[in-house]
Amino acid sequence: MTGQVQGKVALVTGGASGIGEAVAQLLAREGASVAVTDIDDLKGPEVVAGIKKAGHDAVFLHQDVTSEARWVEVVTEVEKRFGRLDILVSNAGIGISVPSIVDMSLEDWRRQTAINLDGVFLSVKHCLPAMRRTGGGSIIMMSSLAGLRGALNLAGYCATKGGVRLFAKAIAMECASVGDGIRVNSVHPGIIDTPIWAKFQRTRREAEQTHRLIRKNARGWPRRSVAPASLPKLPAVCCIWRPMRQAT
Ligand SMILES: NC(=O)c1ccc[n+]([C@@H]2O[C@H](COP(=O)([O-])OP(=O)(O)OC[C@H]3O[C@@H](n4cnc5c(N)ncnc54)[C@H](O)[C@@H]3O)[C@@H](O)[C@H]2O)c1
């Protein structure tokens, strides 16, 4: 690894699993101190223990990204512990699949929107001032291919991820207009084989369909990292998935 983020401080939401876990590990390997946040109090500390065992600096903070009060506490804790915040990876998300949009309850629609969209809004609202105090940085919002085009049975998910995409563009314009030195990107993975797919399913039939979908369409696994130098134009966290055909 090349120390691309040496001395930086990163906050990764949803860092206990899948893409967030891989992002946290990669940022740590590249030299950042990483605050891993998640609602999963079992796996989050395990991820941090693994990062520390490898000789890097990390902390786990319990966080539900939909709680504004907790965002205030988390940002305060990160600044207190590490003295600054340079990188926000707003990654926590869920997916709710329904056979038809008429089957979707308002409760599920709101839950998914609260985590995928409100959570990203709150992350930026509370991390941007800290990053401005640092004097610059990078915000990465985890959207999806489903934020660029529609996906069958995932209308609500698409709505949240499309929202994240345009939210990122608007925040990028704000940061550029004030010249605060903060870069803003949304990331749009295709199908990555992570635990999120198991959480989509409610019936055995859905589980079989999902398994077939992943086998046919998965673009990669989260932990097979590409050397960042081979993708120089992308932010470091874009390099966490690797086309399966090239995987070793
Ligand atoms: N896996 C894919 O194919 C894929 C493709 C495109 C985009 N994404 C996006 O990537 C992100 C990560 O997905 P993943 O595949 O790694 O899923 P994952 O289920 O493996 O990880 C998601 C993490 O988010 C956490 N989380 C859920 N609700 C939370 C909340 N309210 N507050 C804090 N943390 C919460 C979970 O506990 C989990 O650790 C998501 O935003 C997802 O929509 C995934």
The ligand as a MOL file (V3000), in Angstrom:
LIG
                    3D

  0  0  0     0  0            999 V3000
M  V30 BEGIN CTAB
M  V30 COUNTS 44 48 0 0 0
M  V30 BEGIN ATOM
M  V30 1 N -23.8600 -4.9750 -2.1120 0
M  V30 2 C -24.2820 -4.4080 -3.2290 0
M  V30 3 O -24.5330 -5.0840 -4.2470 0
M  V30 4 C -24.4490 -2.9150 -3.2910 0
M  V30 5 C -24.5510 -2.3210 -4.5670 0
M  V30 6 C -24.7120 -0.9390 -4.6420 0
M  V30 7 C -24.7460 -0.1620 -3.4950 0
M  V30 8 N -24.6540 -0.7640 -2.2810 0 CHG=1
M  V30 9 C -24.7250 0.1120 -1.1020 0
M  V30 10 O -23.5340 -0.0420 -0.3680 0
M  V30 11 C -23.7980 0.2490 1.0090 0
M  V30 12 C -23.2620 -0.8830 1.8650 0
M  V30 13 O -23.9520 -2.0670 1.5030 0
M  V30 14 P -23.3880 -3.5320 1.7590 0
M  V30 15 O -23.6850 -4.3050 0.5470 0
M  V30 16 O -22.0190 -3.4670 2.2860 0 CHG=-1
M  V30 17 O -24.4450 -4.0000 2.8870 0
M  V30 18 P -24.2330 -4.7100 4.3120 0
M  V30 19 O -25.6230 -5.0960 4.7340 0
M  V30 20 O -23.1880 -5.7430 4.2340 0
M  V30 21 O -23.7030 -3.4930 5.2190 0
M  V30 22 C -24.5280 -2.4210 5.5720 0
M  V30 23 C -24.1690 -1.9790 6.9820 0
M  V30 24 O -25.0050 -0.8700 7.3160 0
M  V30 25 C -25.4140 -1.0290 8.6670 0
M  V30 26 N -26.6400 -0.2920 8.9360 0
M  V30 27 C -27.9010 -0.6070 8.5800 0
M  V30 28 N -28.7620 0.2870 9.0740 0
M  V30 29 C -28.0200 1.2010 9.7690 0
M  V30 30 C -28.3340 2.3640 10.5100 0
M  V30 31 N -29.5990 2.7720 10.6820 0
M  V30 32 N -27.3120 3.0630 11.0620 0
M  V30 33 C -26.0330 2.6500 10.9340 0
M  V30 34 N -25.6710 1.5440 10.2520 0
M  V30 35 C -26.6610 0.8320 9.6730 0
M  V30 36 C -25.5950 -2.5350 8.8400 0
M  V30 37 O -25.5930 -2.9290 10.2090 0
M  V30 38 C -24.4220 -3.0680 8.0370 0
M  V30 39 O -23.2930 -3.2460 8.8580 0
M  V30 40 C -25.3010 0.4470 1.1380 0
M  V30 41 O -25.6060 1.8280 1.1320 0
M  V30 42 C -25.8390 -0.2210 -0.1270 0
M  V30 43 O -27.0690 0.3090 -0.5230 0
M  V30 44 C -24.4970 -2.1210 -2.1450 0
M  V30 END ATOM
M  V30 BEGIN BOND
M  V30 1 1 1 2
M  V30 2 2 2 3
M  V30 3 1 2 4
M  V30 4 1 4 5
M  V30 5 2 4 44
M  V30 6 2 5 6
M  V30 7 1 6 7
M  V30 8 2 7 8
M  V30 9 1 8 9
M  V30 10 1 8 44
M  V30 11 1 9 10
M  V30 12 1 9 42
M  V30 13 1 10 11
M  V30 14 1 11 12
M  V30 15 1 11 40
M  V30 16 1 12 13
M  V30 17 1 13 14
M  V30 18 2 14 15
M  V30 19 1 14 16
M  V30 20 1 14 17
M  V30 21 1 17 18
M  V30 22 2 18 19
M  V30 23 1 18 20
M  V30 24 1 18 21
M  V30 25 1 21 22
M  V30 26 1 22 23
M  V30 27 1 23 24
M  V30 28 1 23 38
M  V30 29 1 24 25
M  V30 30 1 25 26
M  V30 31 1 25 36
M  V30 32 1 26 27
M  V30 33 1 26 35
M  V30 34 2 27 28
M  V30 35 1 28 29
M  V30 36 1 29 30
M  V30 37 2 29 35
M  V30 38 1 30 31
M  V30 39 2 30 32
M  V30 40 1 32 33
M  V30 41 2 33 34
M  V30 42 1 34 35
M  V30 43 1 36 37
M  V30 44 1 36 38
M  V30 45 1 38 39
M  V30 46 1 40 41
M  V30 47 1 40 42
M  V30 48 1 42 43
M  V30 END BOND
M  V30 END CTAB
M  END
